[in-house]
Amino acid sequence: MTCLVRPDGPARAYVNAEGVTEALPLKVELLDERDRPLAGYSGDAAALVTKPGVRQPVQWPSGPQTPGAPFALRLEIPAGSDARLYAVYVAERDGPEALK
């Protein structure tokens, strides 16, 4: 779980991960300020990262953007996999300068 992120508006999340696949995806959920799952971003609506790589976008079923309210990310590495999570990024805009 990450610390609380307070973006100025909707943002996008990215991960650096290896060993994830469609069969063994990395699950990404958003939590509110009290660590409660956010509707539309958790449970059945969680994002599943299925491709390994650097700066892989996190895509929830509702779209790529996070809500404008503060949130924390909860990431779950699949049981029984050798997947590794190296970094999590939150960017308020797109482009190469977004992750500086």
N, C-alpha and C positions, 0 to 999 in steps of 0.2 A: 504494500500500500504506500502511496506517496503522501507527501505533506499536502496541505490545502493549497490549491492554485486559485488565484484571484485575477482572472483576465478582465480586461476592460470591456470585453464583449465576447461574442462567439469566437472560439479558437479551434485549432486542429491539433490532434495528437499524433505522434509518430513514435515508433520503437526501433531499436537495433536489436535483432534477435536472430538466433540460428537454431536449427533443429525443429522448427515448427512445420507442420504439414496440414493438409486438409483433414487427415485422420486424427492428428494431434495438434490442434490449434492453441495459440495463446489467447486466453479469454481476458477481455478488458472491460471493466465496469466503472461507472462513475458513482461516487458517493457524495452526499451533501455534507454540510458543515458538522453534522452530528454522526457521521459515518453510516448513514442510512442510504440504501440503494436509491438512485434517482430513476424515476419512471422514464421509460424510453431509452435508457442507457445501461440497464442492469437486468439480471435474470435472463429471460428469453430474448430481451432486446440488447444483450451484451454484444460487443464487437468481438469477432474472431479473426485473429491475424494468422493466416495460413501460409504466408510466403516468408522465407528467411531473407535477411538483408539489412542494409543500413538505411535508415529513414523510411521504414515501411509505414505507410499511412494506416491509421486506425479508422475503420469505417463501421459505424453503427448502422443497424437497419434503417434508422430514420435519416441518416446522412452522415457526412464527415465532420460536421461541426459540433462542438460542445455547447452547452447552454451558456448564456452570458453570466450566470450566477457562479459563485465560488464552488469548487468541487475538488475531490481527491480521486485518484485513479487506483483501482484495485486490479492487479494483474495476477492471473493464475496460470502457472506453467502446468501443462498437462501431466497427470500422473503416469508414470511408466515411460516417460520420454527422457531423452538426454538434451532437451531444449535448453537454451541459455538466453537470458535477457541481459543485455549490456547497458542499455540506456532507454530513457523515456523522455520525449520532448513535447512541449506544448508551445505552439506558435500562434500568435494572434493575426498573422498575415502569411501569405504564401511567398514563395521565392527563396533563393539561396540565402538572403539576409535574414530570413525568418527565424533561423535557429542560432543566431549570434548572441 
